[in-house]
Amino acid sequence: MNNKKVVITQPSNPTENIQVKPDLSESDSLGDIILAIAVLITAIAKLVEVSVPVMKKNNK
């Protein structure tokens, strides 16, 4: 048998737990929020537009 000793070390001051939060103060305007919602609605509408004919074709 091979008896190897494994030692796992951790730094005394871990830097891996730093939380980086994005600065949303510049992009928090009402216009940007409305634009994001409009893009989301358009993407959902395009997805429905593509998937409905496929669903109708599969039901025949």
C-alpha positions as CSV (number, residue, x, y, z in Angstrom):
1,M,0.0,0.0,0.0
2,N,1.1,3.5,-0.7
3,N,0.7,5.7,2.4
4,K,1.0,9.3,1.3
5,K,0.2,12.2,3.6
6,V,-1.9,15.0,2.1
7,V,-1.7,18.4,3.7
8,I,-4.2,21.1,2.7
9,T,-3.2,24.6,3.8
10,Q,-5.4,27.7,3.8
11,P,-4.2,31.2,4.0
12,S,-4.6,33.0,7.3
13,N,-6.3,35.9,5.6
14,P,-8.5,34.4,2.8
15,T,-9.1,36.7,-0.1
16,E,-11.4,34.3,-1.9
17,N,-14.5,35.4,0.1
18,I,-14.4,39.0,-1.3
19,Q,-17.8,39.8,-2.7
20,V,-17.7,42.1,-5.8
21,K,-20.9,44.0,-6.3
22,P,-21.5,45.9,-9.5
23,D,-21.9,49.6,-9.4
24,L,-25.4,50.2,-10.7
25,S,-25.6,53.9,-9.9
26,E,-24.9,54.9,-13.5
27,S,-27.3,52.5,-15.2
28,D,-30.2,52.8,-12.8
29,S,-32.1,55.4,-14.8
30,L,-35.7,54.8,-15.8
31,G,-34.9,54.9,-19.5
32,D,-32.4,52.0,-19.1
33,I,-34.9,49.9,-17.2
34,I,-37.7,50.5,-19.8
35,L,-35.2,49.6,-22.6
36,A,-34.2,46.4,-20.8
37,I,-37.9,45.4,-20.4
38,A,-38.6,46.2,-24.0
39,V,-35.7,44.0,-25.2
40,L,-36.9,41.2,-22.9
41,I,-40.5,41.4,-24.2
42,T,-39.2,41.4,-27.8
43,A,-37.1,38.4,-27.2
44,I,-40.1,36.5,-25.6
45,A,-42.3,37.5,-28.6
46,K,-39.7,36.2,-31.1
47,L,-39.5,33.0,-29.2
48,V,-43.2,32.5,-29.2
49,E,-43.4,33.4,-32.9
50,V,-40.9,30.7,-33.7
51,S,-42.2,28.0,-31.4
52,V,-45.9,28.3,-32.2
53,P,-45.7,27.1,-35.8
54,V,-43.5,24.2,-34.7
55,M,-46.0,23.2,-32.0
56,K,-48.9,23.4,-34.6
57,K,-46.9,21.3,-37.0
58,N,-46.2,18.6,-34.4
59,N,-49.9,18.4,-33.5
60,K,-51.0,17.4,-37.0
